[in-house]
Amino acid sequence: MSASFMFPPVGFGPGSQIGQEDEELNYLAMPSGVHVYEPHVPEIDDPAIMVATLAFLDDLQQQAQAWRAGDACLLPWHNLSPAVTAAVHDALGEGEVSARLEDAAGLVEVQETVFAGIWALRAYSGSQRQDVREQVEVSAFPRALLARAFPPRPARPNIAAGVADGIVNAPAILTELFDRSENWQPQHHPHVVNLSLLPHTPEDMALLEATLGRGRLTILSRGYGNCRIEATATPHVWRVRYYNSMDTLILDTIEVSAVPEVACAAAEDIADSAIRLREICAVLREESTSPQEKQA
């Protein structure tokens, strides 16, 4: 016998979320204080430092303006004087993406500037890492890091040998990832395995991490929360984890790609960076002009 409702069930319908007329809905607070770009012009009193700083930034602006997809334009700056280096650092600032690579050849630290697609690289080499080289690169993502992110391709491991109690989906995931890795081509679209939606056990995760291994490159992209990207020891396979502003893991994925897109600058971003650099150079050029030259 079916029941017929003469009135809507309690808790449904318009207005049912409010118990009393004077009560108000409480919403989760949305992020505020969004960071937006603001031009920053370094204060330079020494004319010689101004000339050298302006020359470097002009060169960088031209590199950014001429950049095309797939390019990697390098501009060394370890030969600049400390004062000029400080002024350039001040003008470029720090953006949201940083990276660290460490292998037998040494350590490389990378910080994206406030100009998307313009990266400050510092490479350490030597037994005591006393040799330091600095340069700026204009690219979607620093090419040197990608060349060293993964160790030489190992033979495919025997996945079945790692199967034990509690393991459910790891063997199928690993087979899929190794197939994608071995057949990867630059023109392929990223292939993503969403671990947040896929049923798995702690034993699955342990087998995945042990079999894929750890690579040499770690990338951190900061926004409202953090995105942590780690190269595995399997070529073109990345562990990509997203955290909210409370540092809670909200999305856990494994991606097969050249480099996860969240870490890269788009062509439009680099074109915009070239325009912003030109504006800063124009201000510096105006400040370096003497009153007599302005009147002339």
C-alpha positions in Angstrom: 0.0 0.0 0.0 1.5 3.3 -1.0 1.3 6.3 1.1 0.1 9.7 -0.2 1.6 12.9 1.3 -0.8 15.7 1.9 2.1 18.0 2.8 5.7 18.1 1.7 8.0 16.2 4.1 9.7 18.4 6.7 13.1 19.6 5.5 12.3 19.9 1.9 11.2 22.8 -0.3 11.8 26.5 -0.3 12.5 28.0 3.0 13.0 24.7 4.8 16.6 25.5 5.5 15.6 28.3 7.9 14.0 27.3 11.2 13.0 30.8 12.3 12.2 33.9 10.3 15.1 35.9 12.0 17.7 33.2 11.3 20.2 33.6 8.5 22.0 31.1 6.4 25.7 30.6 7.4 28.0 30.0 4.4 31.6 28.9 4.4 33.8 31.9 4.1 35.2 32.4 0.6 38.9 33.2 0.1 39.6 36.9 0.1 42.6 39.1 -0.6 43.3 37.7 -4.0 46.8 38.6 -5.1 46.9 40.7 -8.3 49.9 42.0 -10.2 51.2 45.4 -9.2 54.2 46.8 -11.0 57.2 47.3 -8.7 60.1 49.5 -9.8 63.3 49.2 -7.8 64.8 52.3 -6.2 68.2 52.9 -7.7 70.3 55.9 -6.9 73.6 55.0 -8.6 73.5 55.9 -12.3 75.9 53.0 -13.2 73.7 50.5 -11.5 70.7 51.9 -13.2 72.2 51.6 -16.6 73.3 48.0 -16.0 69.9 47.0 -14.5 68.0 48.7 -17.3 70.2 46.9 -19.9 69.5 43.5 -18.4 65.7 44.1 -18.1 65.6 45.4 -21.7 67.3 42.3 -22.9 64.9 40.1 -20.9 61.9 42.0 -22.2 63.0 41.5 -25.8 63.5 37.7 -25.1 60.0 37.5 -23.7 58.5 39.5 -26.6 60.2 37.2 -29.2 59.3 34.0 -27.3 57.3 31.3 -29.2 55.8 28.1 -27.9 58.5 25.5 -27.3 61.3 28.1 -27.0 63.6 28.3 -24.0 65.5 31.6 -24.0 68.4 31.8 -21.5 70.0 35.0 -20.1 72.9 34.5 -17.6 73.2 36.9 -14.7 75.8 35.4 -12.4 78.3 37.8 -14.1 76.4 40.9 -12.8 77.7 42.9 -9.9 76.0 42.2 -6.5 74.3 45.6 -6.6 72.9 45.0 -10.1 71.8 41.5 -9.2 70.0 42.8 -6.1 68.2 45.5 -8.3 67.2 42.9 -10.9 65.9 40.5 -8.1 63.9 43.4 -6.7 62.3 44.2 -10.0 61.4 40.6 -10.9 60.1 39.6 -7.5 58.8 36.1 -6.7 55.8 34.3 -8.2 53.8 31.3 -7.2 55.8 28.4 -8.6 59.1 27.1 -7.3 61.0 23.9 -8.0 64.0 22.0 -6.7 66.0 19.4 -8.5 68.9 17.3 -7.1 71.0 14.6 -8.8 74.6 13.6 -9.1 75.4 16.7 -11.1 74.3 19.0 -8.4 71.4 21.1 -7.1 69.1 23.4 -9.1 66.7 25.8 -7.4 64.1 27.6 -9.5 61.7 30.4 -8.6 59.2 31.8 -11.0 59.2 35.6 -10.9 56.1 37.8 -10.7 56.2 37.7 -14.5 54.7 34.4 -15.5 57.0 32.3 -17.7 60.2 34.1 -16.5 62.1 31.9 -14.2 65.1 32.6 -12.0 67.5 29.6 -11.8 70.4 29.0 -9.5 72.6 25.9 -10.1 75.1 24.6 -7.5 77.9 22.2 -8.5 81.2 20.9 -7.1 81.8 18.7 -4.1 80.9 21.5 -1.7 78.4 23.1 -4.1 80.6 26.2 -4.0 80.2 26.8 -7.8 77.1 28.8 -8.4 75.6 29.8 -11.7 72.5 32.0 -12.0 70.4 32.7 -15.1 66.9 33.7 -16.1 64.9 31.6 -18.5 61.9 32.5 -20.6 59.9 29.4 -21.2 56.6 27.6 -20.3 58.7 25.6 -17.8 62.5 25.4 -17.4 63.8 22.9 -20.0 66.9 22.0 -18.0 64.8 20.7 -15.2 62.8 18.4 -17.4 65.9 17.0 -19.0 67.1 15.8 -15.6 63.8 15.1 -13.8 63.8 11.3 -14.3 66.6 8.7 -14.1 67.3 6.5 -17.1 64.3 4.3 -17.9 64.5 1.1 -15.9 63.2 -2.2 -17.0 59.5 -2.7 -16.2 59.2 -4.3 -12.8 57.4 -7.5 -12.2 54.2 -6.1 -10.8 52.8 -9.5 -9.9 55.7 -10.1 -7.5 54.5 -7.3 -5.3 50.9 -8.5 -4.9 50.0 -9.3 -1.3 47.0 -9.3 1.0 45.1 -6.0 0.9 46.1 -5.1 -2.6 43.1 -4.5 -4.9 43.6 -1.9 -7.7 47.4 -1.2 -7.7 48.4 -3.8 -10.3 45.8 -2.6 -12.9 46.8 1.1 -12.2 50.5 0.3 -12.6 50.0 -1.6 -15.8 48.1 1.4 -17.2 50.8 3.8 -16.1 53.7 1.8 -17.4 52.0 1.4 -20.8 51.4 5.1 -21.0 54.9 5.9 -20.0 56.6 3.6 -22.5 54.4 4.8 -25.4 54.4 8.5 -24.4 54.9 11.0 -27.2 55.2 14.8 -27.0 51.9 15.3 -28.9 49.9 13.1 -26.5 47.4 14.7 -24.1 48.0 14.3 -20.4 46.7 11.0 -19.0 45.4 11.4 -15.4 44.6 8.7 -12.8 42.4 10.2 -10.1 43.2 8.4 -6.9 40.7 10.5 -5.0 37.8 8.9 -6.9 39.3 5.5 -7.5 38.9 2.9 -4.8 42.2 1.8 -3.3 43.6 0.5 0.0 46.7 1.6 2.0 48.4 -1.4 0.6 47.6 -0.3 -2.9 49.2 3.1 -2.2 52.3 1.5 -0.8 52.8 -0.7 -3.8 52.2 2.3 -6.2 54.8 4.5 -4.5 57.4 1.7 -4.2 57.0 0.5 -7.8 56.9 4.0 -9.5 59.8 5.2 -7.3 60.9 8.7 -6.7 62.4 11.0 -9.3 64.7 14.1 -8.9 62.3 17.0 -9.3 59.8 18.5 -6.9 57.5 21.5 -7.9 55.3 23.6 -5.6 52.6 25.8 -7.1 50.9 28.2 -4.6 47.6 29.8 -5.0 44.6 29.6 -2.6 46.2 26.3 -1.5 49.2 24.4 -2.7 49.8 22.0 -5.5 52.7 19.6 -4.9 54.1 17.9 -8.0 56.8 15.2 -7.7 58.5 13.3 -10.5 58.5 9.6 -10.0 61.4 7.4 -11.1 59.2 6.3 -14.1 59.7 8.7 -17.1 56.8 11.2 -17.7 54.9 10.0 -14.6 54.1 12.6 -12.0 52.4 12.5 -8.6 50.2 15.6 -8.4 48.5 16.5 -5.1 46.3 19.5 -4.4 45.8 21.0 -0.9 43.3 23.6 0.2 44.2 26.7 2.2 43.9 24.6 5.4 46.6 22.2 4.0 44.1 19.4 3.6 44.6 17.0 0.7 41.6 17.5 -1.6 42.8 15.9 -4.9 45.4 13.1 -5.3 46.3 12.2 -8.9 49.0 10.5 -11.0 49.7 12.1 -14.3 51.5 11.0 -17.4 52.7 14.1 -19.3 55.8 16.2 -20.2 55.1 18.3 -17.1 51.7 18.9 -15.4 50.0 22.0 -16.9 49.4 23.6 -13.4 53.1 24.3 -13.2 53.5 25.8 -16.7 53.0 29.4 -18.0 50.7 29.8 -21.0 51.7 31.6 -24.1 49.3 34.4 -23.2 50.9 34.8 -19.8 54.4 35.2 -21.3 53.1 37.8 -23.8 51.6 39.7 -20.9 54.9 39.5 -19.0 56.7 41.1 -22.0 54.2 44.0 -21.9 54.7 44.4 -18.1 58.5 44.3 -18.4 58.3 47.0 -21.1 56.3 49.2 -18.7 58.9 48.8 -15.9 61.7 49.5 -18.3 60.0 52.7 -19.5 59.7 53.9 -15.9 63.3 53.1 -15.2 64.4 54.9 -18.4 62.3 57.9 -17.3 63.9 58.0 -13.9 67.4 57.7 -15.3 66.9 60.7 -17.5 68.4 63.9 -16.1 66.3 67.1 -15.8 68.4 68.7 -18.5 67.7 65.8 -20.9 64.0 65.9 -20.1 63.8 69.7 -20.9 65.8 69.1 -24.1 
